[in-house]
């Protein structure tokens, strides 16, 4: 889905969020090419460019 979204002419990036304690999801996003973008008290935000 991220590849399709990023192929759209009006999409510059895709943001995903995960709970800070969800290590498995962090690994999936990292393997898919996401980078840690920001964080809040409870969440990490990941960015695909």
ModelCIF file with pLDDT and N, C-alpha, C, O atoms, coordinates in Angstrom:
data_MODEL
#
_entry.id   MODEL 
#
_entity.id                         1 
_entity.type                       polymer 
_entity.pdbx_number_of_molecules   1 
#
_entity_poly.entity_id                      1 
_entity_poly.type                           'polypeptide(L)' 
_entity_poly.nstd_linkage                   no 
_entity_poly.nstd_monomer                   no 
_entity_poly.pdbx_seq_one_letter_code       
;(UNK)(UNK)(UNK)(UNK)(UNK)(UNK)(UNK)(UNK)(UNK)(UNK)(UNK)(UNK)(UNK)(UNK)(UNK)(UNK)
(UNK)(UNK)(UNK)(UNK)(UNK)(UNK)(UNK)(UNK)(UNK)(UNK)(UNK)(UNK)(UNK)(UNK)(UNK)(UNK)
(UNK)(UNK)(UNK)(UNK)(UNK)(UNK)(UNK)(UNK)(UNK)(UNK)(UNK)(UNK)(UNK)(UNK)(UNK)(UNK)
(UNK)
;
_entity_poly.pdbx_seq_one_letter_code_can   XXXXXXXXXXXXXXXXXXXXXXXXXXXXXXXXXXXXXXXXXXXXXXXXX 
_entity_poly.pdbx_strand_id                 A 
#
loop_
_entity_poly_seq.entity_id 
_entity_poly_seq.num 
_entity_poly_seq.mon_id 
_entity_poly_seq.hetero 
1 1  UNK n 
1 2  UNK n 
1 3  UNK n 
1 4  UNK n 
1 5  UNK n 
1 6  UNK n 
1 7  UNK n 
1 8  UNK n 
1 9  UNK n 
1 10 UNK n 
1 11 UNK n 
1 12 UNK n 
1 13 UNK n 
1 14 UNK n 
1 15 UNK n 
1 16 UNK n 
1 17 UNK n 
1 18 UNK n 
1 19 UNK n 
1 20 UNK n 
1 21 UNK n 
1 22 UNK n 
1 23 UNK n 
1 24 UNK n 
1 25 UNK n 
1 26 UNK n 
1 27 UNK n 
1 28 UNK n 
1 29 UNK n 
1 30 UNK n 
1 31 UNK n 
1 32 UNK n 
1 33 UNK n 
1 34 UNK n 
1 35 UNK n 
1 36 UNK n 
1 37 UNK n 
1 38 UNK n 
1 39 UNK n 
1 40 UNK n 
1 41 UNK n 
1 42 UNK n 
1 43 UNK n 
1 44 UNK n 
1 45 UNK n 
1 46 UNK n 
1 47 UNK n 
1 48 UNK n 
1 49 UNK n 
#
_struct_asym.id          A 
_struct_asym.entity_id   1 
#
loop_
_ma_qa_metric.id 
_ma_qa_metric.mode 
_ma_qa_metric.name 
_ma_qa_metric.software_group_id 
_ma_qa_metric.type 
1 global pLDDT . pLDDT 
2 local  pLDDT . pLDDT 
#
_ma_qa_metric_global.metric_id      1 
_ma_qa_metric_global.metric_value   95.08 
_ma_qa_metric_global.model_id       1 
_ma_qa_metric_global.ordinal_id     1 
#
loop_
_ma_qa_metric_local.label_asym_id 
_ma_qa_metric_local.label_comp_id 
_ma_qa_metric_local.label_seq_id 
_ma_qa_metric_local.metric_id 
_ma_qa_metric_local.metric_value 
_ma_qa_metric_local.model_id 
_ma_qa_metric_local.ordinal_id 
A UNK 1  2 88.00 1 1  
A UNK 2  2 88.00 1 2  
A UNK 3  2 90.00 1 3  
A UNK 4  2 94.00 1 4  
A UNK 5  2 91.00 1 5  
A UNK 6  2 90.00 1 6  
A UNK 7  2 93.00 1 7  
A UNK 8  2 95.00 1 8  
A UNK 9  2 94.00 1 9  
A UNK 10 2 95.00 1 10 
A UNK 11 2 94.00 1 11 
A UNK 12 2 93.00 1 12 
A UNK 13 2 93.00 1 13 
A UNK 14 2 95.00 1 14 
A UNK 15 2 96.00 1 15 
A UNK 16 2 96.00 1 16 
A UNK 17 2 96.00 1 17 
A UNK 18 2 97.00 1 18 
A UNK 19 2 97.00 1 19 
A UNK 20 2 97.00 1 20 
A UNK 21 2 97.00 1 21 
A UNK 22 2 97.00 1 22 
A UNK 23 2 97.00 1 23 
A UNK 24 2 97.00 1 24 
A UNK 25 2 97.00 1 25 
A UNK 26 2 97.00 1 26 
A UNK 27 2 97.00 1 27 
A UNK 28 2 96.00 1 28 
A UNK 29 2 96.00 1 29 
A UNK 30 2 96.00 1 30 
A UNK 31 2 95.00 1 31 
A UNK 32 2 93.00 1 32 
A UNK 33 2 94.00 1 33 
A UNK 34 2 96.00 1 34 
A UNK 35 2 97.00 1 35 
A UNK 36 2 97.00 1 36 
A UNK 37 2 93.00 1 37 
A UNK 38 2 97.00 1 38 
A UNK 39 2 97.00 1 39 
A UNK 40 2 97.00 1 40 
A UNK 41 2 96.00 1 41 
A UNK 42 2 97.00 1 42 
A UNK 43 2 98.00 1 43 
A UNK 44 2 98.00 1 44 
A UNK 45 2 98.00 1 45 
A UNK 46 2 98.00 1 46 
A UNK 47 2 97.00 1 47 
A UNK 48 2 94.00 1 48 
A UNK 49 2 88.00 1 49 
#
loop_
_atom_site.group_PDB 
_atom_site.id 
_atom_site.type_symbol 
_atom_site.label_atom_id 
_atom_site.label_alt_id 
_atom_site.label_comp_id 
_atom_site.label_asym_id 
_atom_site.label_entity_id 
_atom_site.label_seq_id 
_atom_site.pdbx_PDB_ins_code 
_atom_site.Cartn_x 
_atom_site.Cartn_y 
_atom_site.Cartn_z 
_atom_site.occupancy 
_atom_site.B_iso_or_equiv 
_atom_site.pdbx_formal_charge 
_atom_site.auth_seq_id 
_atom_site.auth_comp_id 
_atom_site.auth_asym_id 
_atom_site.auth_atom_id 
_atom_site.pdbx_PDB_model_num 
ATOM 1   N N  . UNK A 1 1  ? 0.818  -1.175 0.000  1.00 88.00 ? 1  UNK A N  1 
ATOM 2   C CA . UNK A 1 1  ? 0.000  0.000  0.000  1.00 88.00 ? 1  UNK A CA 1 
ATOM 3   C C  . UNK A 1 1  ? 0.873  1.254  0.000  1.00 88.00 ? 1  UNK A C  1 
ATOM 4   O O  . UNK A 1 1  ? 0.566  2.217  -0.702 1.00 88.00 ? 1  UNK A O  1 
ATOM 5   N N  . UNK A 1 2  ? 1.956  1.253  0.777  1.00 88.00 ? 2  UNK A N  1 
ATOM 6   C CA . UNK A 1 2  ? 2.800  2.447  0.816  1.00 88.00 ? 2  UNK A CA 1 
ATOM 7   C C  . UNK A 1 2  ? 3.375  2.761  -0.555 1.00 88.00 ? 2  UNK A C  1 
ATOM 8   O O  . UNK A 1 2  ? 3.484  3.929  -0.927 1.00 88.00 ? 2  UNK A O  1 
ATOM 9   N N  . UNK A 1 3  ? 3.747  1.727  -1.317 1.00 90.00 ? 3  UNK A N  1 
ATOM 10  C CA . UNK A 1 3  ? 4.275  1.957  -2.657 1.00 90.00 ? 3  UNK A CA 1 
ATOM 11  C C  . UNK A 1 3  ? 3.232  2.609  -3.555 1.00 90.00 ? 3  UNK A C  1 
ATOM 12  O O  . UNK A 1 3  ? 3.545  3.527  -4.313 1.00 90.00 ? 3  UNK A O  1 
ATOM 13  N N  . UNK A 1 4  ? 2.007  2.137  -3.470 1.00 94.00 ? 4  UNK A N  1 
ATOM 14  C CA . UNK A 1 4  ? 0.935  2.733  -4.267 1.00 94.00 ? 4  UNK A CA 1 
ATOM 15  C C  . UNK A 1 4  ? 0.704  4.181  -3.845 1.00 94.00 ? 4  UNK A C  1 
ATOM 16  O O  . UNK A 1 4  ? 0.591  5.068  -4.691 1.00 94.00 ? 4  UNK A O  1 
ATOM 17  N N  . UNK A 1 5  ? 0.635  4.420  -2.530 1.00 91.00 ? 5  UNK A N  1 
ATOM 18  C CA . UNK A 1 5  ? 0.428  5.789  -2.053 1.00 91.00 ? 5  UNK A CA 1 
ATOM 19  C C  . UNK A 1 5  ? 1.544  6.710  -2.533 1.00 91.00 ? 5  UNK A C  1 
ATOM 20  O O  . UNK A 1 5  ? 1.277  7.813  -3.010 1.00 91.00 ? 5  UNK A O  1 
ATOM 21  N N  . UNK A 1 6  ? 2.788  6.267  -2.411 1.00 90.00 ? 6  UNK A N  1 
ATOM 22  C CA . UNK A 1 6  ? 3.909  7.105  -2.809 1.00 90.00 ? 6  UNK A CA 1 
ATOM 23  C C  . UNK A 1 6  ? 3.994  7.305  -4.321 1.00 90.00 ? 6  UNK A C  1 
ATOM 24  O O  . UNK A 1 6  ? 4.663  8.230  -4.783 1.00 90.00 ? 6  UNK A O  1 
ATOM 25  N N  . UNK A 1 7  ? 3.336  6.465  -5.084 1.00 93.00 ? 7  UNK A N  1 
ATOM 26  C CA . UNK A 1 7  ? 3.333  6.635  -6.543 1.00 93.00 ? 7  UNK A CA 1 
ATOM 27  C C  . UNK A 1 7  ? 2.303  7.662  -7.009 1.00 93.00 ? 7  UNK A C  1 
ATOM 28  O O  . UNK A 1 7  ? 2.302  8.048  -8.178 1.00 93.00 ? 7  UNK A O  1 
ATOM 29  N N  . UNK A 1 8  ? 1.437  8.103  -6.120 1.00 95.00 ? 8  UNK A N  1 
ATOM 30  C CA . UNK A 1 8  ? 0.430  9.104  -6.462 1.00 95.00 ? 8  UNK A CA 1 
ATOM 31  C C  . UNK A 1 8  ? 1.104  10.475 -6.551 1.00 95.00 ? 8  UNK A C  1 
ATOM 32  O O  . UNK A 1 8  ? 1.942  10.817 -5.716 1.00 95.00 ? 8  UNK A O  1 
ATOM 33  N N  . UNK A 1 9  ? 0.737  11.242 -7.553 1.00 94.00 ? 9  UNK A N  1 
ATOM 34  C CA . UNK A 1 9  ? 1.430  12.515 -7.809 1.00 94.00 ? 9  UNK A CA 1 
ATOM 35  C C  . UNK A 1 9  ? 1.268  13.535 -6.684 1.00 94.00 ? 9  UNK A C  1 
ATOM 36  O O  . UNK A 1 9  ? 2.133  14.394 -6.511 1.00 94.00 ? 9  UNK A O  1 
ATOM 37  N N  . UNK A 1 10 ? 0.203  13.461 -5.932 1.00 95.00 ? 10 UNK A N  1 
ATOM 38  C CA . UNK A 1 10 ? -0.029 14.460 -4.884 1.00 95.00 ? 10 UNK A CA 1 
ATOM 39  C C  . UNK A 1 10 ? 0.403  13.989 -3.490 1.00 95.00 ? 10 UNK A C  1 
ATOM 40  O O  . UNK A 1 10 ? 0.163  14.690 -2.507 1.00 95.00 ? 10 UNK A O  1 
ATOM 41  N N  . UNK A 1 11 ? 1.031  12.824 -3.392 1.00 94.00 ? 11 UNK A N  1 
ATOM 42  C CA . UNK A 1 11 ? 1.488  12.297 -2.103 1.00 94.00 ? 11 UNK A CA 1 
ATOM 43  C C  . UNK A 1 11 ? 2.997  12.480 -2.007 1.00 94.00 ? 11 UNK A C  1 
ATOM 44  O O  . UNK A 1 11 ? 3.743  12.009 -2.865 1.00 94.00 ? 11 UNK A O  1 
ATOM 45  N N  . UNK A 1 12 ? 3.440  13.166 -0.957 1.00 93.00 ? 12 UNK A N  1 
ATOM 46  C CA . UNK A 1 12 ? 4.866  13.412 -0.756 1.00 93.00 ? 12 UNK A CA 1 
ATOM 47  C C  . UNK A 1 12 ? 5.487  12.432 0.228  1.00 93.00 ? 12 UNK A C  1 
ATOM 48  O O  . UNK A 1 12 ? 6.668  12.104 0.120  1.00 93.00 ? 12 UNK A O  1 
ATOM 49  N N  . UNK A 1 13 ? 4.696  11.964 1.187  1.00 93.00 ? 13 UNK A N  1 
ATOM 50  C CA . UNK A 1 13 ? 5.183  11.013 2.180  1.00 93.00 ? 13 UNK A CA 1 
ATOM 51  C C  . UNK A 1 13 ? 4.005  10.317 2.837  1.00 93.00 ? 13 UNK A C  1 
ATOM 52  O O  . UNK A 1 13 ? 2.859  10.746 2.701  1.00 93.00 ? 13 UNK A O  1 
ATOM 53  N N  . UNK A 1 14 ? 4.300  9.237  3.550  1.00 95.00 ? 14 UNK A N  1 
ATOM 54  C CA . UNK A 1 14 ? 3.294  8.466  4.280  1.00 95.00 ? 14 UNK A CA 1 
ATOM 55  C C  . UNK A 1 14 ? 3.779  8.360  5.724  1.00 95.00 ? 14 UNK A C  1 
ATOM 56  O O  . UNK A 1 14 ? 4.942  8.048  5.978  1.00 95.00 ? 14 UNK A O  1 
ATOM 57  N N  . UNK A 1 15 ? 2.877  8.622  6.661  1.00 96.00 ? 15 UNK A N  1 
ATOM 58  C CA . UNK A 1 15 ? 3.192  8.546  8.081  1.00 96.00 ? 15 UNK A CA 1 
ATOM 59  C C  . UNK A 1 15 ? 2.434  7.375  8.706  1.00 96.00 ? 15 UNK A C  1 
ATOM 60  O O  . UNK A 1 15 ? 1.241  7.196  8.462  1.00 96.00 ? 15 UNK A O  1 
ATOM 61  N N  . UNK A 1 16 ? 3.130  6.592  9.505  1.00 96.00 ? 16 UNK A N  1 
ATOM 62  C CA . UNK A 1 16 ? 2.507  5.505  10.273 1.00 96.00 ? 16 UNK A CA 1 
ATOM 63  C C  . UNK A 1 16 ? 2.816  5.752  11.744 1.00 96.00 ? 16 UNK A C  1 
ATOM 64  O O  . UNK A 1 16 ? 3.840  6.351  12.071 1.00 96.00 ? 16 UNK A O  1 
ATOM 65  N N  . UNK A 1 17 ? 1.945  5.298  12.623 1.00 96.00 ? 17 UNK A N  1 
ATOM 66  C CA . UNK A 1 17 ? 2.235  5.431  14.043 1.00 96.00 ? 17 UNK A CA 1 
ATOM 67  C C  . UNK A 1 17 ? 2.101  4.081  14.733 1.00 96.00 ? 17 UNK A C  1 
ATOM 68  O O  . UNK A 1 17 ? 1.319  3.223  14.323 1.00 96.00 ? 17 UNK A O  1 
ATOM 69  N N  . UNK A 1 18 ? 2.891  3.921  15.797 1.00 97.00 ? 18 UNK A N  1 
ATOM 70  C CA . UNK A 1 18 ? 2.854  2.701  16.596 1.00 97.00 ? 18 UNK A CA 1 
ATOM 71  C C  . UNK A 1 18 ? 2.947  3.074  18.069 1.00 97.00 ? 18 UNK A C  1 
ATOM 72  O O  . UNK A 1 18 ? 3.510  4.109  18.426 1.00 97.00 ? 18 UNK A O  1 
ATOM 73  N N  . UNK A 1 19 ? 2.393  2.226  18.909 1.00 97.00 ? 19 UNK A N  1 
ATOM 74  C CA . UNK A 1 19 ? 2.603  2.384  20.341 1.00 97.00 ? 19 UNK A CA 1 
ATOM 75  C C  . UNK A 1 19 ? 4.091  2.185  20.623 1.00 97.00 ? 19 UNK A C  1 
ATOM 76  O O  . UNK A 1 19 ? 4.747  1.380  19.961 1.00 97.00 ? 19 UNK A O  1 
ATOM 77  N N  . UNK A 1 20 ? 4.608  2.893  21.574 1.00 97.00 ? 20 UNK A N  1 
ATOM 78  C CA . UNK A 1 20 ? 6.038  2.790  21.874 1.00 97.00 ? 20 UNK A CA 1 
ATOM 79  C C  . UNK A 1 20 ? 6.452  1.391  22.310 1.00 97.00 ? 20 UNK A C  1 
ATOM 80  O O  . UNK A 1 20 ? 7.607  1.007  22.130 1.00 97.00 ? 20 UNK A O  1 
ATOM 81  N N  . UNK A 1 21 ? 5.537  0.633  22.874 1.00 97.00 ? 21 UNK A N  1 
ATOM 82  C CA . UNK A 1 21 ? 5.894  -0.708 23.345 1.00 97.00 ? 21 UNK A CA 1 
ATOM 83  C C  . UNK A 1 21 ? 5.639  -1.800 22.311 1.00 97.00 ? 21 UNK A C  1 
ATOM 84  O O  . UNK A 1 21 ? 5.774  -2.979 22.638 1.00 97.00 ? 21 UNK A O  1 
ATOM 85  N N  . UNK A 1 22 ? 5.282  -1.461 21.094 1.00 97.00 ? 22 UNK A N  1 
ATOM 86  C CA . UNK A 1 22 ? 4.986  -2.433 20.049 1.00 97.00 ? 22 UNK A CA 1 
ATOM 87  C C  . UNK A 1 22 ? 6.238  -2.685 19.194 1.00 97.00 ? 22 UNK A C  1 
ATOM 88  O O  . UNK A 1 22 ? 6.329  -2.232 18.054 1.00 97.00 ? 22 UNK A O  1 
ATOM 89  N N  . UNK A 1 23 ? 7.169  -3.397 19.756 1.00 97.00 ? 23 UNK A N  1 
ATOM 90  C CA . UNK A 1 23 ? 8.470  -3.632 19.123 1.00 97.00 ? 23 UNK A CA 1 
ATOM 91  C C  . UNK A 1 23 ? 8.336  -4.361 17.784 1.00 97.00 ? 23 UNK A C  1 
ATOM 92  O O  . UNK A 1 23 ? 9.064  -4.057 16.839 1.00 97.00 ? 23 UNK A O  1 
ATOM 93  N N  . UNK A 1 24 ? 7.423  -5.310 17.698 1.00 97.00 ? 24 UNK A N  1 
ATOM 94  C CA . UNK A 1 24 ? 7.246  -6.058 16.444 1.00 97.00 ? 24 UNK A CA 1 
ATOM 95  C C  . UNK A 1 24 ? 6.849  -5.123 15.304 1.00 97.00 ? 24 UNK A C  1 
ATOM 96  O O  . UNK A 1 24 ? 7.361  -5.252 14.192 1.00 97.00 ? 24 UNK A O  1 
ATOM 97  N N  . UNK A 1 25 ? 5.960  -4.204 15.564 1.00 97.00 ? 25 UNK A N  1 
ATOM 98  C CA . UNK A 1 25 ? 5.552  -3.247 14.517 1.00 97.00 ? 25 UNK A CA 1 
ATOM 99  C C  . UNK A 1 25 ? 6.694  -2.314 14.148 1.00 97.00 ? 25 UNK A C  1 
ATOM 100 O O  . UNK A 1 25 ? 6.822  -1.931 12.985 1.00 97.00 ? 25 UNK A O  1 
ATOM 101 N N  . UNK A 1 26 ? 7.518  -1.943 15.105 1.00 97.00 ? 26 UNK A N  1 
ATOM 102 C CA . UNK A 1 26 ? 8.686  -1.100 14.806 1.00 97.00 ? 26 UNK A CA 1 
ATOM 103 C C  . UNK A 1 26 ? 9.583  -1.815 13.807 1.00 97.00 ? 26 UNK A C  1 
ATOM 104 O O  . UNK A 1 26 ? 10.058 -1.214 12.844 1.00 97.00 ? 26 UNK A O  1 
ATOM 105 N N  . UNK A 1 27 ? 9.808  -3.093 14.041 1.00 97.00 ? 27 UNK A N  1 
ATOM 106 C CA . UNK A 1 27 ? 10.685 -3.870 13.155 1.00 97.00 ? 27 UNK A CA 1 
ATOM 107 C C  . UNK A 1 27 ? 10.092 -3.994 11.755 1.00 97.00 ? 27 UNK A C  1 
ATOM 108 O O  . UNK A 1 27 ? 10.809 -3.892 10.760 1.00 97.00 ? 27 UNK A O  1 
ATOM 109 N N  . UNK A 1 28 ? 8.792  -4.214 11.682 1.00 96.00 ? 28 UNK A N  1 
ATOM 110 C CA . UNK A 1 28 ? 8.138  -4.323 10.367 1.00 96.00 ? 28 UNK A CA 1 
ATOM 111 C C  . UNK A 1 28 ? 8.308  -3.021 9.597  1.00 96.00 ? 28 UNK A C  1 
ATOM 112 O O  . UNK A 1 28 ? 8.664  -3.039 8.419  1.00 96.00 ? 28 UNK A O  1 
ATOM 113 N N  . UNK A 1 29 ? 8.059  -1.904 10.245 1.00 96.00 ? 29 UNK A N  1 
ATOM 114 C CA . UNK A 1 29 ? 8.189  -0.609 9.579  1.00 96.00 ? 29 UNK A CA 1 
ATOM 115 C C  . UNK A 1 29 ? 9.635  -0.328 9.166  1.00 96.00 ? 29 UNK A C  1 
ATOM 116 O O  . UNK A 1 29 ? 9.874  0.188  8.075  1.00 96.00 ? 29 UNK A O  1 
ATOM 117 N N  . UNK A 1 30 ? 10.584 -0.658 10.014 1.00 96.00 ? 30 UNK A N  1 
ATOM 118 C CA . UNK A 1 30 ? 11.992 -0.459 9.665  1.00 96.00 ? 30 UNK A CA 1 
ATOM 119 C C  . UNK A 1 30 ? 12.380 -1.304 8.458  1.00 96.00 ? 30 UNK A C  1 
ATOM 120 O O  . UNK A 1 30 ? 13.061 -0.821 7.553  1.00 96.00 ? 30 UNK A O  1 
ATOM 121 N N  . UNK A 1 31 ? 11.950 -2.563 8.442  1.00 95.00 ? 31 UNK A N  1 
ATOM 122 C CA . UNK A 1 31 ? 12.267 -3.442 7.311  1.00 95.00 ? 31 UNK A CA 1 
ATOM 123 C C  . UNK A 1 31 ? 11.600 -2.971 6.025  1.00 95.00 ? 31 UNK A C  1 
ATOM 124 O O  . UNK A 1 31 ? 12.104 -3.230 4.932  1.00 95.00 ? 31 UNK A O  1 
ATOM 125 N N  . UNK A 1 32 ? 10.466 -2.280 6.150  1.00 93.00 ? 32 UNK A N  1 
ATOM 126 C CA . UNK A 1 32 ? 9.760  -1.756 4.978  1.00 93.00 ? 32 UNK A CA 1 
ATOM 127 C C  . UNK A 1 32 ? 10.352 -0.425 4.508  1.00 93.00 ? 32 UNK A C  1 
ATOM 128 O O  . UNK A 1 32 ? 9.924  0.117  3.489  1.00 93.00 ? 32 UNK A O  1 
ATOM 129 N N  . UNK A 1 33 ? 11.332 0.103  5.246  1.00 94.00 ? 33 UNK A N  1 
ATOM 130 C CA . UNK A 1 33 ? 12.008 1.316  4.814  1.00 94.00 ? 33 UNK A CA 1 
ATOM 131 C C  . UNK A 1 33 ? 11.584 2.593  5.516  1.00 94.00 ? 33 UNK A C  1 
ATOM 132 O O  . UNK A 1 33 ? 11.977 3.681  5.094  1.00 94.00 ? 33 UNK A O  1 
ATOM 133 N N  . UNK A 1 34 ? 10.799 2.491  6.569  1.00 96.00 ? 34 UNK A N  1 
ATOM 134 C CA . UNK A 1 34 ? 10.371 3.679  7.306  1.00 96.00 ? 34 UNK A CA 1 
ATOM 135 C C  . UNK A 1 34 ? 11.491 4.160  8.221  1.00 96.00 ? 34 UNK A C  1 
ATOM 136 O O  . UNK A 1 34 ? 12.319 3.374  8.682  1.00 96.00 ? 34 UNK A O  1 
ATOM 137 N N  . UNK A 1 35 ? 11.500 5.451  8.472  1.00 97.00 ? 35 UNK A N  1 
ATOM 138 C CA . UNK A 1 35 ? 12.425 6.025  9.434  1.00 97.00 ? 35 UNK A CA 1 
ATOM 139 C C  . UNK A 1 35 ? 11.621 6.694  10.541 1.00 97.00 ? 35 UNK A C  1 
ATOM 140 O O  . UNK A 1 35 ? 10.531 7.218  10.312 1.00 97.00 ? 35 UNK A O  1 
ATOM 141 N N  . UNK A 1 36 ? 12.178 6.663  11.734 1.00 97.00 ? 36 UNK A N  1 
ATOM 142 C CA . UNK A 1 36 ? 11.514 7.292  12.871 1.00 97.00 ? 36 UNK A CA 1 
ATOM 143 C C  . UNK A 1 36 ? 11.469 8.788  12.623 1.00 97.00 ? 36 UNK A C  1 
ATOM 144 O O  . UNK A 1 36 ? 12.500 9.417  12.388 1.00 97.00 ? 36 UNK A O  1 
ATOM 145 N N  . UNK A 1 37 ? 10.283 9.351  12.673 1.00 93.00 ? 37 UNK A N  1 
ATOM 146 C CA . UNK A 1 37 ? 10.052 10.739 12.285 1.00 93.00 ? 37 UNK A CA 1 
ATOM 147 C C  . UNK A 1 37 ? 9.831  11.637 13.488 1.00 93.00 ? 37 UNK A C  1 
ATOM 148 O O  . UNK A 1 37 ? 10.363 12.746 13.540 1.00 93.00 ? 37 UNK A O  1 
ATOM 149 N N  . UNK A 1 38 ? 9.050  11.170 14.457 1.00 97.00 ? 38 UNK A N  1 
ATOM 150 C CA . UNK A 1 38 ? 8.684  11.975 15.614 1.00 97.00 ? 38 UNK A CA 1 
ATOM 151 C C  . UNK A 1 38 ? 8.148  11.050 16.693 1.00 97.00 ? 38 UNK A C  1 
ATOM 152 O O  . UNK A 1 38 ? 7.979  9.851  16.468 1.00 97.00 ? 38 UNK A O  1 
ATOM 153 N N  . UNK A 1 39 ? 7.883  11.607 17.853 1.00 97.00 ? 39 UNK A N  1 
ATOM 154 C CA . UNK A 1 39 ? 7.268  10.802 18.913 1.00 97.00 ? 39 UNK A CA 1 
ATOM 155 C C  . UNK A 1 39 ? 6.432  11.676 19.823 1.00 97.00 ? 39 UNK A C  1 
ATOM 156 O O  . UNK A 1 39 ? 6.665  12.878 19.953 1.00 97.00 ? 39 UNK A O  1 
ATOM 157 N N  . UNK A 1 40 ? 5.465  11.051 20.444 1.00 97.00 ? 40 UNK A N  1 
ATOM 158 C CA . UNK A 1 40 ? 4.655  11.690 21.468 1.00 97.00 ? 40 UNK A CA 1 
ATOM 159 C C  . UNK A 1 40 ? 4.869  10.904 22.756 1.00 97.00 ? 40 UNK A C  1 
ATOM 160 O O  . UNK A 1 40 ? 5.749  10.045 22.821 1.00 97.00 ? 40 UNK A O  1 
ATOM 161 N N  . UNK A 1 41 ? 4.094  11.184 23.751 1.00 96.00 ? 41 UNK A N  1 
ATOM 162 C CA . UNK A 1 41 ? 4.237  10.473 25.014 1.00 96.00 ? 41 UNK A CA 1 
ATOM 163 C C  . UNK A 1 41 ? 3.979  8.972  24.861 1.00 96.00 ? 41 UNK A C  1 
ATOM 164 O O  . UNK A 1 41 ? 4.619  8.162  25.532 1.00 96.00 ? 41 UNK A O  1 
ATOM 165 N N  . UNK A 1 42 ? 3.051  8.601  23.988 1.00 97.00 ? 42 UNK A N  1 
ATOM 166 C CA . UNK A 1 42 ? 2.657  7.198  23.842 1.00 97.00 ? 42 UNK A CA 1 
ATOM 167 C C  . UNK A 1 42 ? 3.004  6.569  22.492 1.00 97.00 ? 42 UNK A C  1 
ATOM 168 O O  . UNK A 1 42 ? 3.007  5.344  22.373 1.00 97.00 ? 42 UNK A O  1 
ATOM 169 N N  . UNK A 1 43 ? 3.296  7.385  21.474 1.00 98.00 ? 43 UNK A N  1 
ATOM 170 C CA . UNK A 1 43 ? 3.448  6.881  20.115 1.00 98.00 ? 43 UNK A CA 1 
ATOM 171 C C  . UNK A 1 43 ? 4.775  7.260  19.485 1.00 98.00 ? 43 UNK A C  1 
ATOM 172 O O  . UNK A 1 43 ? 5.372  8.285  19.815 1.00 98.00 ? 43 UNK A O  1 
ATOM 173 N N  . UNK A 1 44 ? 5.232  6.394  18.553 1.00 98.00 ? 44 UNK A N  1 
ATOM 174 C CA . UNK A 1 44 ? 6.290  6.734  17.619 1.00 98.00 ? 44 UNK A CA 1 
ATOM 175 C C  . UNK A 1 44 ? 5.624  6.969  16.271 1.00 98.00 ? 44 UNK A C  1 
ATOM 176 O O  . UNK A 1 44 ? 4.650  6.297  15.931 1.00 98.00 ? 44 UNK A O  1 
ATOM 177 N N  . UNK A 1 45 ? 6.144  7.916  15.508 1.00 98.00 ? 45 UNK A N  1 
ATOM 178 C CA . UNK A 1 45 ? 5.650  8.203  14.172 1.00 98.00 ? 45 UNK A CA 1 
ATOM 179 C C  . UNK A 1 45 ? 6.750  7.879  13.184 1.00 98.00 ? 45 UNK A C  1 
ATOM 180 O O  . UNK A 1 45 ? 7.893  8.305  13.345 1.00 98.00 ? 45 UNK A O  1 
ATOM 181 N N  . UNK A 1 46 ? 6.396  7.126  12.168 1.00 98.00 ? 46 UNK A N  1 
ATOM 182 C CA . UNK A 1 46 ? 7.345  6.641  11.166 1.00 98.00 ? 46 UNK A CA 1 
ATOM 183 C C  . UNK A 1 46 ? 6.997  7.260  9.831  1.00 98.00 ? 46 UNK A C  1 
ATOM 184 O O  . UNK A 1 46 ? 5.826  7.482  9.522  1.00 98.00 ? 46 UNK A O  1 
ATOM 185 N N  . UNK A 1 47 ? 8.035  7.541  9.027  1.00 97.00 ? 47 UNK A N  1 
ATOM 186 C CA . UNK A 1 47 ? 7.821  8.233  7.753  1.00 97.00 ? 47 UNK A CA 1 
ATOM 187 C C  . UNK A 1 47 ? 8.432  7.437  6.606  1.00 97.00 ? 47 UNK A C  1 
ATOM 188 O O  . UNK A 1 47 ? 9.570  6.973  6.676  1.00 97.00 ? 47 UNK A O  1 
ATOM 189 N N  . UNK A 1 48 ? 7.642  7.296  5.554  1.00 94.00 ? 48 UNK A N  1 
ATOM 190 C CA . UNK A 1 48 ? 8.099  6.752  4.282  1.00 94.00 ? 48 UNK A CA 1 
ATOM 191 C C  . UNK A 1 48 ? 8.171  7.912  3.300  1.00 94.00 ? 48 UNK A C  1 
ATOM 192 O O  . UNK A 1 48 ? 7.231  8.700  3.198  1.00 94.00 ? 48 UNK A O  1 
ATOM 193 N N  . UNK A 1 49 ? 9.280  8.021  2.578  1.00 88.00 ? 49 UNK A N  1 
ATOM 194 C CA . UNK A 1 49 ? 9.425  9.096  1.589  1.00 88.00 ? 49 UNK A CA 1 
ATOM 195 C C  . UNK A 1 49 ? 9.528  8.494  0.213  1.00 88.00 ? 49 UNK A C  1 
ATOM 196 O O  . UNK A 1 49 ? 9.657  9.222  -0.771 1.00 88.00 ? 49 UNK A O  1 
#
